[in-house]
Amino acid sequence: MHHFTYRDGRLHAEDVDLTTLADAVGTPFYCYSTATLERHYSVFSRAVGAPKSRVFFAMKANSNLAVLSTLARLGAGADTVSEGEIRKALAASIPASSIVFSGVGKSESELAFAVDAGIYQINIETEGELHTLSRIAAARRKRQNAVFRINPDIGAGGHAKITTGSEGNKFGISISEAERLYTVAANLPGVRILGLAVHIGSQIRELDELQAAFGRLRELAERLAAQGHRVERIDLGGGLGIPYEMEEAVDHGPGLIEAYAGMVASTFAGLDAELAYEPGRLIVGNAGILVTRVITLNPRARKTILVVDAAMNDLIRPAMYDAFHDIWPIREPALGTPNRLYDVVGPICESGDTFATGRTLPETQPGDLVALMTAGAYGAVMSSTYNSRLLVPEVMVHGADWAVVRPRPTYEELIQLDHLPAWLSTSR
Ligand SMILES: *Cc1c(COP(=O)(O)O)cnc(C)c1O
């Protein structure tokens, strides 16, 4: 379910005409729909029984302050992976008591910042981190609430680069180590271990692996509790997938979410612990699109290469994960418009700068606007200035209102990011 629809032959984001918006803002730009964001968050949090269980939005999927504030108003907490994200969550009025700090390699200064901020929970990934955190907190005469991120040796996800739960990859503490580390932690002055966390991958659309991982987590929780350890919190991570083909999107979301919530409820039935969730992609994925203008066509024998003004630096998912994004024309094709075969590429001199290969689209001309759909998650947050291109702006729509929620920088600002060393700054 999303709020990008054609009206009077033009694609709208809620009540805002994207053609008008493109003229006002310039292309390329990201556009987010408030109503879509709110709907996904409400459907999810209702399904998993918030506020009794807790929802921490995984803000690495989209950390724009306007997105965070929209979700914060609905009661969302934040799952963060860096000091920058903690700072942004706080800036978006998400209280420290609703912030979780995850991440494979948290630096000492980041841990100190998190402890000083008084955040809800730190998800510990290694024995070394356990000791470091305890030392940092104890030096402040504090005891930080934490859980162990368990690697259940079950990976899942839409691509090898987003699978995180296998024994061989870099995430978390093995099940066999967890019991020993609980005992180690019991003797440390600066931490209070309250439970377990798991996150096995992203873009997961079959529940089997999640269920298997959660089953292992429950067994471990019961073993630990039987040994007298506190297991009050179970953090189930994120990872639920979304449809990237828009036709499917209409009836999909709630089905998978309900099935997931049901699976969790039965897996953890009777266990006396608070359940927490860290959805990212599921909340923001199809609440955002990337609008881009066709620069030129390059006809080939069997297909036409369509060069657009967005590039891999603006949306890297196709280059990095071979990800599929639906492409919609902003002007609804008139009846009888022929379909053509296209490669849709950006202007960067890398073969990876390709959004789609062999895609059938209605005939398109230079100057036309198209939208890369389902670009709200892992889109703008992964953008860069590669090729000295300006960071792509973000716009948020709210009914008939819209606002630029991250402006496109100027070329002066881009150039001023670099500084000349003294030996080069005097002219000869
Ligand atoms: C990336 C991540 C998430 C969010 O994953 P999605 O697939 O976007 O839901 C949640 N928790 C942790 C620890 C993560 O690393």
The ligand as a Tripos MOL2 file, in Angstrom:
@<TRIPOS>MOLECULE
LIG
   15    15     1     0     0
SMALL
NO_CHARGES

@<TRIPOS>ATOM
      1 C1         19.8510   -3.2300    9.2170 C.3       1 LIG1
      2 C2         19.3440   -3.6100   10.5480 C.ar      1 LIG1
      3 C3         17.9780   -3.5580   10.8200 C.ar      1 LIG1
      4 C4         16.9390   -3.1650    9.7940 C.3       1 LIG1
      5 O1         16.8780   -4.0690    8.7400 O.3       1 LIG1
      6 P1         15.6810   -3.9600    7.6680 P.3       1 LIG1
      7 O2         15.9460   -5.0750    6.7360 O.co2     1 LIG1
      8 O3         15.8020   -2.6330    7.0250 O.co2     1 LIG1
      9 O4         14.4150   -4.1180    8.4260 O.co2     1 LIG1
     10 C5         17.5620   -3.8910   12.0900 C.ar      1 LIG1
     11 N1         18.4490   -4.2680   13.0510 N.ar      1 LIG1
     12 C6         19.7750   -4.3460   12.8130 C.ar      1 LIG1
     13 C7         20.6900   -4.7500   13.9080 C.3       1 LIG1
     14 C8         20.2620   -4.0140   11.5620 C.ar      1 LIG1
     15 O5         21.5750   -4.0930   11.3260 O.3       1 LIG1
@<TRIPOS>BOND
     1     1     2 1
     2     2     3 ar
     3     2    14 ar
     4     3     4 1
     5     3    10 ar
     6     4     5 1
     7     5     6 1
     8     6     7 2
     9     6     8 1
    10     6     9 1
    11    10    11 ar
    12    11    12 ar
    13    12    13 1
    14    12    14 ar
    15    14    15 1
@<TRIPOS>SUBSTRUCTURE
     1 LIG1         1 GROUP 0 **** ****
